[in-house]
Amino acid sequence: MRSHVLSNLKYIFILGITSITLFNSIVYYSLQFTQVISGVLMISTIPVMIIFFSSLLKIEKTNFYQIMGVLFSMLGVIAIITQINEEKIRELRFNKGDLSIIIAMLSWALYSALLKKKKLELSQFSLLQIIISSGLLCLLPIYLVEMSQGYYVTLEKPFVLTLAYVVLFPGLASFICWIKGIAIIGANRSGIFLHLMPIFSTIMAILIFGEEFMIFHLIGAILIIVGIILSSKGRRT
């Protein structure tokens, strides 16, 4: 296995840089400045970017149903986060966080497309381990620069609990599921499922915070589900 990893080291480091080094760090940085609504809007463009990179790099063919699926599901996302309210759209303000999060979206889309480009002779867990290791290695210089500027980690309970959650769920669990999903159905179809995030967020808000289920939630959910169904039709890879 060592020789196989070494022979594909460049490819592995590209995966690590695009996913761990760039996407993860830039998203957390961007959300300090951008609106949550703006962030979700940016994330909803990832499926389009994945289709673009897959076509550009000749990794996966795109069909009419996938394009229509992206359009329908994106309309669903917009319906949920804007509450079909013109005023909410007008209130959107863009700042430096919006520009940096676009870079993060491009990075994740490229990572997703490249995952399908070459099949490594590794298990999903082994692949995840080397991707995270290579990404963290490339993050080390940035960490050292921040330390030199006086930014240190304080090991207190809130930090430990937050770190544990980020590592277990957005980190390990989501990454392994994403790798496995792309291996099974391809990058283009997998990307559409990112549009389920607003639906899950809505459900959690209703269950945890007692928020009210509104008509725009239903319209958005229907559009997203239609988009996912359309993207699964006429599959060409």
Secondary structure, DSSP 8 states (H G I E B T S, - for coil): -HHHHHHTHHHHHHHHIIIIIIIIHHHHHHTTTS-HHHHHHHHTTHHHHHHHHHHHTTSS---HHHHHHHHHHHHHHHHHHHTT-HHHHHT----HHHHHHHHHHHHHHHHHHHHHH---SS-HHHHHHHHHHHHHHHHHHHHHHHHHTT------HHHHHHHHHHIIIIIIIHHHHHHHHHHHH-HHHHHHGGGGHHHHHHHHHHHHH-----HHHHHHHHHHHHHHHHHTSS---
